[in-house]
Amino acid sequence: MSPSQSHLFGLVGHPVEHSLSPPMHKAALEHTGLSGDYELVDLDAGVLSSGIAELKARGFSGFNVTIPHKQALLSLCDKLTADAEKTRAVNTVKIDNGSRLIGHNTDLGGFSKALSGILPEDLRTKVACVVGAGGAARAAVWSLIAGGWPRIVLVARNRDRILELIGDVASVGEKLNPPASIPRFESADTGAIGLTIPDLLVNCTSIGLGGEPVPEWFVDLLRMVNPEGVVFDMVYSRDGEPTPLVREALRLRLICCDGTDMLIHQASIAFEFWTGRAVPTEIMKQALGQARSTR
């Protein structure tokens, strides 16, 4: 698509009204001199397929994907990138030639870049705990595998989904060239948390997204984290204030962050995937700060 043509992007999910993605991508369009817009597209599961067809008909160039559609998009895409194949989850789609859907996963790269900015060197490759078993959790697991973490504890409400995740990782890992070194997995549901002490805890669920209190079982899990460890909440703050999980982690005097830096990095990766134009993350960070200040 030439610079003179309009680039229409958006975020597909349910809900999406909380998202701060539009100002970042609009700033990226302005910075690169491209015309276009970025919309929030609320689609529930029952109308996902027809909704995507409508985006094609409207001339969308691509879209991001959030809860709860990251795994559902796998079957709707015509082609998957290596990161989408690996994680078995799609959070970014490029519409090629107006019709072909190319699925990508920027959670993996976004999480890796954000984590490297907060994780002390002496904590790397120890014991990580990933809470959740959806698309975001899959991206976190593969990022940790790439980082050489030897032990990963998985915690989720649905134990079957944990086992599915572990099985998919093992299956994909065997096919990589060279094959991935699969870590030792441990698992527990939210009512039966084990005794392993994590050095890193990653929240890949929507807990705290609406400002609701952190469940007691999660608070118990936070108390298990190594006092010198790190808590990474993928939920990001809409107003710049700490998320509920970050507040709890700070109360326990743990090093912690929310998903703001991850959001910025994955937005940058997505924009380049769609347009071929790299945008400094500082441009998106400034736009995000301005959006927060007006809330």
N, C-alpha and C positions, 0 to 999 in steps of 0.2 A: 504494500500500500504506500503510495507516495505521500510526502509531507502535506500536500494540498488537500488530501482526502481526510475526512473526519474519522477518528478512531473512537469507537464506542465500546467502553469496558464496563464491568459491573461486578457486584458481589452477589452470589446466589446462596441462599441458606434460609433457615427458619429457626429463630428470628434473625433479623439483620439490622434493625433500627439502631442498635447500640454501636454499630461499626464506625470507626474513624478512618476507614480506608479511602473514602472519596476525596478528602482534602489532600492526602498524600499523592494520589495518582493525578489529580488535577494540577498539582504543583509540578509533577514530573512532566506532564504534557506541556505546560507553559515553559519549563526549563529547556525542553528539547525543541521547542518551536512547533510542536505538532498540535493540530486542532482536534478537539474531541471532548468527551465527557465520561464520567464514571457514575453509575447508578447503583442503588441498592435494590435488589430484586428478591422479594420474599416469596419463596415457593415451598409449600409443604410437600411431603413425600408423594402424595397422591397425584400431584400435577407436575412433578419434576420433568418427566420426559416431554410433555406437551409444552411446558414452560421453556425448556431449552430450545425446542423447535421454533418457538416464537422469537427467541433471541436471535436465532439464525435469520429468520425472516426480516427482522428489524435491522439487520446488518451489523450486529455486534462483531467486534474483532477478537474478543476474548473475555473471560470472566474468572474471578476467584470463586472458590467454593468453601463454605464453612459448614458447621454443624447443621443438620445431621446427614449431609449428602456426600461426604468425602469418599466413602466406599461404594455408594450407589453409582457414582459417576464412572466407575471402572467399566461397567457394561455398556455405557452410552458412548464411550470414546471409540474412535476409529483407530487410534494409535496411541501408545503410551511411551513416555520417555523412560530412560533407565531408572530414574529415581521413583517414578510412579510404579513401575514394574516391581521394584525392590520393596517398596513400602506397602504395595497393594492398596494405595489410597491416592486420590486425586484432589488437589486443592487449587489448581490453576489449569485453565483450559484455553488453548488458542484455537480460534475458528479459522481454519486454513481454506483459502479460496471460497469463502462464504458458506462452506458446508461441512468440511471435514473437521472433526473434533480431535485435537491432540492434547492428551492429558499429561500433566506434569505435577510434581510435588515439590513445593518450595518450603514446606515445613522443615524438611530435612536440612537444607542449607541454612535457612533462617535460624533454626534452633542451634545448629553447630556454631554459627558466627556469634550469636548472642551468648551462648554458654561460655565460649572461649574468653569473653570479656569480663566474666565474673568469677570463674573457677580458678582457685589458687593452684599453682603447679603441683604442690605436694598432695593434692586431693585427687588428681587425675588418675584414672585407671584403678580405682578401688571398688567400692560397692555402691551401686546406684539403685534407687527405688523409683519405679515409674508407676504412677497412679492413673489408671484408665487402660482401655484396651481397644480404643477406636483408632481413627486415622492419625491423629496427632501423636498418640502413644507409639504407633508403628514408626513414625518418623523419628521420635526420640530414641527408640531402641536401635534403629539402624545408625543413627548418629553416634550413639554410645559404642556400638560395635566397631565403627570406623575409628573411634578414638581409643580402642583397645581395652575397654572396661571388661574385666574378666568375670564379674558377677553382677547380675541384674535381677532385682526382686520386682515382680509384677503384682500390683494390687488392683482389683476391680470387683464390682458387684457381681458380675457374671463370669463364673469360673470357666464356662465353656468358651467364652470369647478369649480368655487368657490362653487356653490350650490351643485355640485356633491360631492365635498370633504366634505362639512359640513354634507351632508346626509350619506355618508359612515362612517364618524366618529360617528355619532349618532347611526347608525345601528350596528356597531361593538361594540361600547361602551355598548350597552344594553346587549350584549351576553357575555361580560366578567364576570368573577367570582372573586371578586365582580364586579358589573357593574361600569364602569368608570363614574366619576363625570364630565359631559360635561360642558365646560365653556360657557360663553356668547359670541357668535360670532357676529361680525359686518363685513360688507364687502363693498368694493368699487372697481370700475374699475379704471384704471390708469388715466382717465380723470376726475374723480369725487371723489377725496379723501376727506374723511370726516374730522371732526374737532377733533376727539379723539387724545389726545397726548400720543404717545407710550413711554414706558420706555425702551423697547427693540425693535429693528428693525432687522429682519433677511431677508437677500436677498437670496432667493432660486431659482433665475433665472440665466441665463447665461450672464447677463449684465456685461460687462467689461472683459469677457473671452478672447476676441481678442484684448484687449487694447483700445477699442472704448470708447469715452466719455460717461459719465453717462447722460441719458436723462433728460431733464429739469423737467419732472413730478416727477422723482425720487429725484432730488435735492430739489424740493419743499417738498417732503415727509421727507427728511433728516432734513429740517429746522423745521419740526414739532416735532421732537424727543425731549424729555425732555433733557435739557442741561446737566443733570447729568446722562443721559441714556447711553445705549450701542448699537452700530451698529455691527452686525455680518454678514460678507460677506462670503457666502459659496464658492464663487469663490476664488481660491488660486493663489498666485503669482508664476510664473514660474522661475523668476530670483531673488526673494527675495525683490524686490522693491514693494511698496504699489500698490494694485490694484486700478483701477480708482475710485471705490466706497470708498475705504479706504482713498484715497487722499482727496475726497470731505468731508468725515466725519472728517478727521483731520483738514481740513480748517475751519470747523465749531466747532472745539475744542471738538469733541465728543470722548468718549472712543470707540475704535473700534478694530476689528481684521479681518483677512481674514480667508480662510478655511484651512490653513496649518495644524493646530492642529487637526481639524476634519479629514482631509485626513490621518494623521498619525494614529489616534485612530481607524478609520474604517479599515485601512489596517491591523492593528494588529488583530482586531476582525475577519476579513476575513481569514487571514492566519491561525489562530487557528481553525476556522470553517472548513477549507479545510484539515488541517493536524493533528489537535489535539495537536499541539505544540504551547505553548505560547512564544511570542517573546517580550522582553522589548521594549517599544516604543522608548527608547533612541537609539536603534540600527537603527530603521527606520528613526528617526530624523537625525542622523548623515549621513546616506546614501542620504537623501533628500538634506541636506546642501551641500554635496560634488557634487551632480548632478547640483545644482543651480550654484555653483561656476565655473562650466565648460561651462555654457551657455553664 
